[in-house]
Amino acid sequence: MSAGRLELKVGLFVTVLLGLAAIMSIKFNETGFGLRKTYSLKLRTQNAGSIIPDSSVMMSGVKIGYVDKIDLQGDKGNVYIEVRLYPEYRDQVCHGSVFRIKSSGFLGDQYIAVQPSVTLGDPIKSGEIYECEEPFDVEQIVRKVDGLVAKIGGAAESIDSLIIKLDKGVLSDDSVTDIKVTIAQFREATDKANRVFGAVDKMLAANQPSINQSITNFSSFTKSLDTSAKGLKQIIITNAPTIQTAVEKIGTFTVKLEKTTDELQATLANNRTNITFIVENMALATDSIRGITDSAQTILKEIESGKGLAGGLIKNEEMRVQFQMMLTNMNSTAVHLSNLTSNLNKRGLFYKPKPETLIIPNRSVRPK
């Protein structure tokens, strides 16, 4: 074999290998060297974490694109991550999907995960700006844990001081003695309660027939009540027209009552001045009656205490007897004056009565 043919074969072999290598690189490269069709989407977040260009965009474990570039703009410190998504997944990446930055493992490389929406909305258009959640910040969590540990340490110190106070105060010898006494009293109370429960059990056992009879009677009563309720229901059904008429009359009466109430309110509104004057007079009269009542109570108290003529007549027996004698004498005097006045009216002032004639009865003759 000549040297020229050998060189040609080696050159062809190397060319084929380089072509296969290029094809494999393009096939397994993250971005496809820009030869694969994609559409762009901007994600806005407060912190991009350790996301770098060519990081993967994953949905449910499937790569649907990659990060093209990261830009920090002066829009309140927001970071804009431009991603390139494959068009065959356009229908799955729709409004309602959640973009968040995740890590592969605990400290692995970060990527952008897309959580699909429960209800598929409209697909996200190319060039549209969409929100992205920040990554899990381990350092921030560690700082929070440090603060929590400090708080726990302070709480532990507070608990230690509380235990010391309890040991010195609540758990002193006197307190322990009081606790022992309380426990003994509680034990005694529980013993009494047990005895009471035992007596109740015995009473229930002794009166079991009576209790059963009472339950039977109550059951009979409920059955009778049920029968009465059914009868009442039947009566209501039978007299439904009458009840309907009564209800209608009640409704009519209610309407009339509302009308009367309105008229009464109008009358009160029109005569408010007169009503106010009457109420004020009634208030004055009430005050006067209250004053009279107070005076009467004062007089009754004085009479009950024996003060004054009326009190003396009620409380003093001697005065009461003298007053009765005086009334008797006045009554007799009034009778005599009445007779005298009657005689003067009949006979005059200078009337002189005739002398009385003695009538001698005839003697009776005794028969011989």
C-alpha positions as CSV (number, residue, x, y, z in Angstrom):
1,M,0.0,0.0,0.0
2,S,1.3,3.4,-0.9
3,A,1.8,6.2,1.6
4,G,-0.7,8.4,-0.2
5,R,-3.6,6.0,0.1
6,L,-2.8,5.4,3.8
7,E,-2.8,9.1,4.5
8,L,-6.1,9.4,2.6
9,K,-7.7,6.6,4.6
10,V,-6.4,8.1,7.9
11,G,-7.8,11.5,6.9
12,L,-11.2,10.1,6.0
13,F,-11.3,8.2,9.3
14,V,-10.4,11.3,11.3
15,T,-13.0,13.3,9.4
16,V,-15.7,10.8,10.2
17,L,-14.7,10.7,13.8
18,L,-14.8,14.5,14.1
19,G,-18.2,14.6,12.4
20,L,-19.5,12.0,14.8
21,A,-18.0,13.9,17.8
22,A,-19.7,17.1,16.5
23,I,-23.0,15.3,16.1
24,M,-22.8,13.8,19.6
25,S,-21.8,17.2,21.1
26,I,-24.8,18.9,19.5
27,K,-27.1,16.0,20.6
28,F,-26.1,16.0,24.2
29,N,-25.2,19.6,24.7
30,E,-27.4,21.6,27.2
31,T,-28.2,24.3,24.7
32,G,-27.7,22.6,21.4
33,F,-25.2,25.3,20.4
34,G,-28.2,27.5,19.6
35,L,-29.3,25.3,16.7
36,R,-32.5,24.0,18.4
37,K,-35.6,26.1,18.1
38,T,-36.7,27.9,21.3
39,Y,-38.7,30.8,22.5
40,S,-37.7,33.3,25.2
41,L,-39.3,34.1,28.5
42,K,-38.2,36.5,31.2
43,L,-38.4,35.5,34.9
44,R,-38.4,38.2,37.6
45,T,-37.1,37.4,41.1
46,Q,-35.5,39.1,44.1
47,N,-32.6,36.6,44.3
48,A,-31.2,34.5,41.6
49,G,-29.1,32.4,43.9
50,S,-26.3,30.5,42.1
51,I,-28.2,30.1,38.8
52,I,-25.8,30.5,35.9
53,P,-26.3,30.5,32.1
54,D,-27.0,27.1,30.5
55,S,-28.7,25.9,33.8
56,S,-31.6,23.6,33.1
57,V,-35.3,24.5,33.2
58,M,-37.1,21.4,34.4
59,M,-40.8,20.4,34.6
60,S,-41.7,17.2,36.4
61,G,-38.1,15.9,35.8
62,V,-38.1,16.7,32.1
63,K,-35.8,19.4,30.6
64,I,-38.0,21.9,28.8
65,G,-35.3,24.6,28.3
66,Y,-32.3,26.4,29.7
67,V,-31.1,29.7,31.1
68,D,-29.8,32.0,28.5
69,K,-28.6,35.0,30.5
70,I,-29.1,36.8,33.9
71,D,-29.4,40.5,34.1
72,L,-29.6,42.8,37.2
73,Q,-31.5,45.9,36.5
74,G,-32.3,49.0,38.6
75,D,-36.0,47.9,39.0
76,K,-36.0,47.8,42.9
77,G,-33.2,45.3,42.9
78,N,-35.1,42.7,40.8
79,V,-33.1,40.1,38.8
80,Y,-34.3,39.2,35.4
81,I,-33.5,35.7,34.2
82,E,-34.0,35.1,30.5
83,V,-34.8,31.4,29.7
84,R,-35.1,29.7,26.4
85,L,-38.0,27.1,26.3
86,Y,-38.5,24.4,23.7
87,P,-41.7,25.0,21.7
88,E,-43.0,21.5,22.0
89,Y,-43.7,22.2,25.7
90,R,-45.5,25.5,25.0
91,D,-48.9,24.1,25.9
92,Q,-47.7,22.8,29.2
93,V,-46.1,26.1,30.3
94,C,-49.2,28.2,30.7
95,H,-50.6,30.9,33.0
96,G,-50.9,29.5,36.5
97,S,-47.6,27.6,36.4
98,V,-45.2,28.3,39.3
99,F,-41.5,29.0,38.6
100,R,-39.1,28.5,41.5
101,I,-35.3,28.1,41.8
102,K,-34.4,24.7,43.3
103,S,-31.2,22.8,44.0
104,S,-30.2,19.2,43.0
105,G,-29.9,17.8,46.4
106,F,-29.0,19.8,49.5
107,L,-25.9,21.6,48.1
108,G,-26.1,20.6,44.4
109,D,-26.4,22.8,41.3
110,Q,-29.4,25.0,41.1
111,Y,-31.9,24.9,38.3
112,I,-35.3,26.4,37.6
113,A,-38.3,24.1,38.3
114,V,-41.7,24.7,36.7
115,Q,-44.7,23.4,38.6
116,P,-47.6,22.9,36.1
117,S,-50.9,24.6,36.8
118,V,-53.8,22.4,38.0
119,T,-56.1,24.0,35.4
120,L,-54.4,24.7,32.1
121,G,-54.7,28.4,31.1
122,D,-53.5,30.2,28.1
123,P,-49.9,29.5,27.1
124,I,-47.3,32.0,28.2
125,K,-46.3,34.1,25.2
126,S,-42.7,34.6,24.0
127,G,-41.0,37.6,25.7
128,E,-43.6,37.8,28.5
129,I,-42.3,38.6,32.0
130,Y,-43.3,36.1,34.7
131,E,-42.6,35.9,38.4
132,C,-40.1,33.4,39.8
133,E,-39.8,32.3,43.5
134,E,-36.5,32.8,45.3
135,P,-34.2,29.8,46.1
136,F,-33.9,28.2,49.5
137,D,-31.3,30.4,51.4
138,V,-29.4,28.1,53.8
139,E,-27.4,31.0,55.3
140,Q,-30.6,32.9,56.1
141,I,-32.1,29.7,57.7
142,V,-28.8,29.3,59.7
143,R,-29.1,32.9,61.0
144,K,-32.7,32.3,62.0
145,V,-31.7,29.1,63.7
146,D,-28.9,31.0,65.6
147,G,-31.6,33.5,66.8
148,L,-33.9,30.7,67.8
149,V,-31.1,29.0,69.7
150,A,-30.4,32.3,71.5
151,K,-34.0,32.6,72.4
152,I,-34.1,29.0,73.6
153,G,-31.0,29.7,75.8
154,G,-32.8,32.7,77.3
155,A,-35.9,30.6,77.9
156,A,-33.8,27.9,79.5
157,E,-32.3,30.5,81.9
158,S,-35.8,31.7,82.7
159,I,-36.9,28.1,83.4
160,D,-33.8,27.6,85.6
161,S,-34.6,30.7,87.7
162,L,-38.3,29.6,87.9
163,I,-37.2,26.2,89.1
164,I,-35.0,27.8,91.8
165,K,-37.9,30.1,92.9
166,L,-40.3,27.1,93.0
167,D,-37.7,25.1,95.0
168,K,-37.3,28.0,97.5
169,G,-41.0,29.1,97.6
170,V,-43.6,26.6,96.5
171,L,-41.5,23.5,97.5
172,S,-40.5,24.8,100.9
173,D,-41.0,22.6,104.0
174,D,-44.2,24.4,105.0
175,S,-45.6,24.2,101.4
176,V,-44.8,20.5,101.3
177,T,-46.6,20.0,104.6
178,D,-49.6,21.9,103.3
179,I,-49.6,19.7,100.1
180,K,-49.5,16.6,102.2
181,V,-52.4,17.8,104.3
182,T,-54.3,18.7,101.1
183,I,-53.6,15.2,99.6
184,A,-54.8,13.6,102.8
185,Q,-58.0,15.7,102.8
186,F,-58.6,14.8,99.1
187,R,-58.1,11.1,99.9
188,E,-60.7,11.4,102.8
189,A,-63.1,13.2,100.4
190,T,-62.7,10.5,97.8
191,D,-63.4,7.9,100.5
192,K,-66.6,9.7,101.4
193,A,-67.6,9.9,97.8
194,N,-67.0,6.2,97.4
195,R,-69.2,5.5,100.4
196,V,-71.9,7.7,99.0
197,F,-71.7,6.0,95.6
198,G,-71.9,2.7,97.3
199,A,-75.0,3.8,99.2
200,V,-76.6,5.1,96.0
201,D,-75.9,1.7,94.3
202,K,-77.5,-0.1,97.2
203,M,-80.5,2.2,97.1
204,L,-80.9,1.7,93.3
205,A,-80.6,-2.1,93.8
206,A,-83.2,-2.0,96.6
207,N,-85.6,0.1,94.5
208,Q,-85.0,-1.6,91.2
209,P,-88.7,-2.7,90.8
210,S,-89.9,0.9,91.6
211,I,-87.4,2.3,89.1
212,N,-88.4,-0.2,86.4
213,Q,-92.1,0.7,87.1
214,S,-91.3,4.4,86.8
215,I,-89.5,3.8,83.5
216,T,-92.5,1.7,82.3
217,N,-94.9,4.5,83.3
218,F,-92.8,7.0,81.6
219,S,-92.8,4.9,78.4
220,S,-96.6,4.6,78.6
221,F,-96.8,8.4,79.1
222,T,-94.6,9.0,76.0
223,K,-96.8,6.6,74.0
224,S,-99.9,8.5,75.2
225,L,-98.3,11.7,74.4
226,D,-97.5,10.5,70.9
227,T,-101.1,9.3,70.5
228,S,-102.3,12.8,71.7
229,A,-99.9,14.5,69.2
230,K,-101.3,12.4,66.4
231,G,-104.9,13.2,67.5
232,L,-104.0,16.9,67.6
233,K,-102.4,16.7,64.2
234,Q,-105.6,15.0,62.9
235,I,-107.7,17.8,64.5
236,I,-105.5,20.4,62.8
237,I,-105.9,18.6,59.4
238,T,-109.6,18.3,59.9
239,N,-110.1,21.9,60.9
240,A,-107.6,23.3,58.5
241,P,-110.1,25.7,56.8
242,T,-111.2,27.1,60.2
243,I,-107.6,27.5,61.3
244,Q,-106.8,29.2,57.9
245,T,-109.8,31.6,58.4
246,A,-108.6,32.3,62.0
247,V,-105.1,33.0,60.7
248,E,-106.5,35.3,58.0
249,K,-108.6,37.2,60.7
250,I,-105.5,37.5,62.8
251,G,-103.6,38.9,59.9
252,T,-106.5,41.4,59.2
253,F,-106.5,42.3,62.9
254,T,-102.7,42.8,62.8
255,V,-103.1,45.2,59.8
256,K,-105.8,47.1,61.7
257,L,-103.6,47.1,64.8
258,E,-100.7,48.5,62.8
259,K,-103.0,51.2,61.3
260,T,-104.3,52.1,64.8
261,T,-100.7,52.2,66.0
262,D,-99.8,54.6,63.2
263,E,-102.8,56.8,64.0
264,L,-101.9,56.7,67.7
265,Q,-98.3,57.7,66.9
266,A,-99.6,60.6,64.7
267,T,-101.9,61.7,67.6
268,L,-99.0,61.6,70.0
269,A,-96.9,63.6,67.6
270,N,-99.6,66.2,67.1
271,N,-100.4,66.5,70.8
272,R,-96.9,66.2,72.2
273,T,-97.1,69.6,73.9
274,N,-100.3,68.8,75.7
275,I,-99.1,65.4,76.7
276,T,-95.9,66.8,78.0
277,F,-97.9,69.4,80.1
278,I,-100.1,66.6,81.5
279,V,-97.1,64.4,82.3
280,E,-95.5,67.4,84.1
281,N,-98.7,68.0,86.1
282,M,-98.9,64.3,86.9
283,A,-95.3,64.5,88.1
284,L,-96.1,67.5,90.3
285,A,-99.2,65.7,91.6
286,T,-97.1,62.7,92.3
287,D,-94.7,64.8,94.3
288,S,-97.6,66.3,96.3
289,I,-99.0,62.9,97.0
290,R,-95.6,61.7,98.0
291,G,-95.4,64.7,100.4
292,I,-98.8,63.9,101.9
293,T,-97.9,60.3,102.3
294,D,-94.7,61.3,104.1
295,S,-96.7,63.6,106.4
296,A,-99.2,60.8,107.0
297,Q,-96.4,58.4,107.9
298,T,-94.9,61.0,110.2
299,I,-98.3,61.4,112.0
300,L,-98.8,57.7,112.2
301,K,-95.4,57.3,113.8
302,E,-96.2,60.1,116.3
303,I,-99.5,58.4,117.1
304,E,-97.8,55.0,117.5
305,S,-95.2,56.6,119.8
306,G,-98.0,58.2,122.0
307,K,-97.5,61.8,121.1
308,G,-100.3,64.3,120.8
309,L,-104.0,63.9,121.7
310,A,-104.6,61.0,119.3
311,G,-101.5,59.2,120.5
312,G,-102.5,59.6,124.1
313,L,-106.0,58.3,123.4
314,I,-104.5,55.2,121.8
315,K,-101.5,54.5,124.1
316,N,-102.7,56.1,127.5
317,E,-105.4,54.0,129.1
318,E,-106.4,56.6,131.7
319,M,-106.8,59.4,129.1
320,R,-108.8,57.0,127.0
321,V,-111.2,56.3,129.9
322,Q,-111.6,60.0,130.7
323,F,-112.3,60.8,127.1
324,Q,-115.0,58.1,127.0
325,M,-116.6,59.5,130.2
326,M,-116.5,62.9,128.7
327,L,-118.2,61.7,125.5
328,T,-120.8,59.9,127.7
329,N,-121.5,63.1,129.7
330,M,-121.6,65.2,126.5
331,N,-124.1,62.7,125.1
332,S,-126.3,63.0,128.2
333,T,-126.1,66.7,128.1
334,A,-127.0,66.7,124.4
335,V,-130.1,64.5,125.2
336,H,-131.2,66.9,128.0
337,L,-130.7,70.0,125.7
338,S,-132.7,68.3,123.0
339,N,-135.6,67.6,125.4
340,L,-135.4,71.2,126.7
341,T,-135.4,72.6,123.2
342,S,-138.4,70.4,122.3
343,N,-140.4,71.5,125.3
344,L,-139.6,75.2,124.6
345,N,-140.7,74.8,121.0
346,K,-144.0,73.1,122.1
347,R,-145.0,75.1,125.2
348,G,-143.1,78.4,125.2
349,L,-140.6,79.9,127.6
350,F,-143.1,80.7,130.5
351,Y,-145.0,77.4,130.5
352,K,-146.1,76.2,133.9
353,P,-147.3,72.6,134.1
354,K,-150.6,71.8,135.7
355,P,-150.7,70.2,139.0
356,E,-151.1,66.6,138.8
357,T,-154.6,65.2,139.8
358,L,-154.6,62.3,142.1
359,I,-156.9,59.6,141.0
360,I,-158.2,57.4,143.8
361,P,-159.3,54.1,142.6
362,N,-162.7,52.7,143.8
363,R,-162.8,50.3,146.6
364,S,-163.8,46.9,145.8
365,V,-166.7,45.5,148.0
366,R,-165.8,42.2,149.4
367,P,-168.9,40.0,149.3
368,K,-170.3,39.0,152.6
